[in-house]
Amino acid sequence: MNKNIIILLYTLFTFNLLVGDNSASMDISFLDLPTTSRTASLGSTFLSDIGSPSNLLLNPSNIWFGDRVNSNKKFFKNLFLRSNITNYEIIGNNYYNVFGSIQFGNGITFGSGYIGIGQSDLNHYDSNANYLGEIKHTQNAYIFGSATRLLGINIGVSGAYIQTDFSNIGNFGNQDDIIVASIGLSMNNKSINIDRSEIWKQILIPSKISLHVLSRNVISDISSNINISNNSLFKNIIGFRFDNDIEFFEQNFPTYFLLDYKSNNSFTDEQIDIGWGFDNMFMSETIGDLSFNVGLRNFSFNQISWGINYGINNLFNTNWLDITIGYTSMGNVWGGQTDILSIKYFYDKN
């Protein structure tokens, strides 16, 4: 395992050196907004929703969702699908996304997604303070990527093509298109084989641990002069997840603690995000799985979030209805609250 960690960190460090120095500046911070309600409820940590196609933007290595080989060797019996959709309004901006992925057995996963954010009702004035009407600001991202597993390490790459537009203000509203290139690696759900028969050991000693590292770089002005640019997007992220299985009243309560360190190469301040939650609140999978999560971004109490996720995959005893609905109330740096709703659909066949 130590050797795998060294390989993981070395690869990301090398990628970050190869892209060169930063030069320009732009704001594409909407890419750092939570992609699902579960992610938001766990402090925007990047290991909060392993296997979800929304990880194309968080860490593309985690769109690979494990060994799913069906005993039936027919090709179409080894195709596995996942998708999710999320919508919310934050500080007057309407945010929405849709992601999907398809995995071929336990070999390779392909994913794609779309993110949009827009704000209308912006007043437009000329240099003499004459009112010219309303304008609308929109940003759109189209994301593609893939992931696989080698030597126990998930490896993923993705690219996002971003368009920004201010409508109704002529040519001044057009900005250069942008590409975000990402490479991520992770080792997920590695078991820790230590006796945890006593309750205090179950609380303090995790049963599984996960680790991920991610490097993202932004290429601007792709129509003419290609350069690597400074911007508000976090570039280098490293994070951990610790899963515990706690036996209480003859019931198993899975809990998890997550921590991410996020850096932007000193262009903006570093940030630490944390999240904690537990599953099986109903203490019975026959009526579905309800989980509760709480998160804190940048150790700011204005940015506390909490949320619930309800999965109904066990209600109808069929693979076609593996659906999870999530709701989160997320605090923001301005002191307000944002309500986030997500719907996630899996078709794993096993």
Disulfide bonds with the S-S distance in Angstrom:
none
